């Protein structure tokens, strides 16, 4: 999949919306322009707007009437359109940062009662604003260096700890060893698992680190452990520092749950010198509706600007709701050109299993990671068989061999067993 430039060469923040309204489109657009900038929704006799505020007023860049054939069209009876609005850079400042940006492009405009449907589809940020944001410290290439990958790019395989709740630190570390010994590139905590009393950081992380180091001595293969540091915003940096000091080689944050500005603080902290993985738990509540909300494209760009090195995207053929046309845009937002920032690593999640690997690599390319859980822990031959099956599925895709044919080779019996257990649906 070719990465497409998302650079903005203008001196405005450009926001793209899909709307449906019973108002005349021109009047509706003017309403948005005024309310989201100078906060005046009616230029009637009761309001006299001085000339000095004109420099702050938003401007319509483009408007396109759409019909039911458009990918963003929905069933409705009002006028539907895709509109692009330019918000002047004078409205943004370093102090307001990312929260101010969201307040302008995704504020009251999304609550307008005259809109039957309104959804923020995209945001394009000029270089003068992009330079205020840190961006990924490691990015995709930096992560490959941490993993001591000097060969041609290949897809990574990561494993989610299962069961996600209930294990004590010793049992957790035993499973981590099996995963690392089998050749997985990442081990990550579940998004619902942070620092429970039965498996606290102080016990779990040193034991997991020791297990990973022990596996490395045997295999010569590094594995990154992504400890979940999700917490309230004012405690996030301290939590991240703590797990790193205890030996975690990466961190994971439920990015939708903690807020973008909290993520920026972690990414910019010199003591948190490990890759950051952003899990999107909670996104569907904001972005799944076709009628309202914020498209994942916007959030992925903003999380990357904020400094997240790895970002989750729904896999094709998995259990999440994205369509291929959407996922392709999301992958590009994660690793395409964006304000001079390093490419992040797209992480494919949601019901990942060996049979869907081939199609995802064919569409998205090799610069991705597959994070899986059930197909590894539930493999008939155990964790080692599950990791090997995923790695063999990756090998098949890179070799251009159909996964079912590749599984016929006796050397790939783990893959054969996985296809028998989990099916070949794609």
C-alpha positions, 0 to 999 in steps of 0.5 A: 500500500502506497503512503499518501502525503497528508501535508498542508501547505496553507496557513490554515487548519482545514477541517472536513465534515460530512453534513446533512441539513434542512437548511440551505447549505450556504446558510448552514456553512456560514453558521458554522464558520461564525460560531466555531471562530468568532462565536457569533451565530447570527449577524443580525441587527442585534450583533455588530461585528467589528472589522478587527475580528474578520482576521479570525473568521473561518472561510469555506474552502470547498463544498460538494453536494453528495448523493447516495453513491458517495462513501460518506452518504447516508440515508436521509432526506435533507441536503448532504454535502462534504464541506471543507473549512479553513480556520485561520492560524491566528486562532491557534496558539502554543498554550492551547495546543491540542485541546484548543485545536479539538475545541475549534474543529470538533466543538459545538459544531458537532452539537448543532441542532440544525444538523440532521447529521454531522461528522468530522472526517479529516483535519489537515494541519499546516507546518507552522502548527505541526512544529509545535507538536512532538511527534513519535520519538521512535516511530516505526524505524526506531522500533525496528532498531530497538528490536535489532531488526537489520533486515528488510522490513517485515510484519511484526507479531505481538501477543496480548496476555490472556487471560487478561485478569486473574493471573498473579505475577509469577504466572504472568511471567511464565506466560511471557517467557513462553511468548518471548521464547517462541519469537514474538516481537511484542507482549502487551498488557490487556487494555483492561489490565493496569496495576491490580492488587493481585499482580502489581507493577512492583512484582510483575514487571521485574519478573516479566523483564527477567523472563524476556532477558532469559528468553533473549539469552537462548534465542537471541531475539528481542521482545518488547513488553508494553506495560499498560500505564493508563490512569488519570491524566495528572498521574500518567507521567509518573506511572510511565516513569515507574514502569520504565524504572522497573524494567518495562521496555515499552508502555501502552496507553488507552489513548481515548481514555486519558486524553491527547494532552496527557499523552503529549506530556508522556511522549515529551518526558525524557525519562520515558525513553521507550516506545509508546503504544496507543490502544484505541479502547473507547473509540467506537463510542465516538466514531462508529456512527456514520451520522455523528462524531469524529472519524478515526482518521482525525484521531490517529493523526492527532495521536501521532502528532502527540507522540504515539509510536504505535497506533491500533487500527482494526484488521480486515477480516477481524472482529472490528467494524472498519471497512477496507476503504476506511482502514486504508486511510487509517493506515496512511494516517499512521505512517504516511507523510504528516507534518515532518513527523516520523511514521508510526507503526500501524498495529492491526487488532481485533480477532487477528488469526493466521488466515487473515494475515495474507490479505492484510499484508497484501493490502497494507504492506509489510510495515505493520504489526499483528497483535493477537490473543485467542489464536495464540493462547487457544492454539491446540499446541499451546502458546509456542504453537500459536506464535509459530502459526502466526509467524508462519502465516507471515512467512507465507504472505511474504513468500507469495504463497497461499496460506492453506498451501503453505500449511501443507508443508510438514515444517508448518504443522503449527499453521496447519493446526491453527487453520483447522482450529480457527478456520480459513475465513478472511 
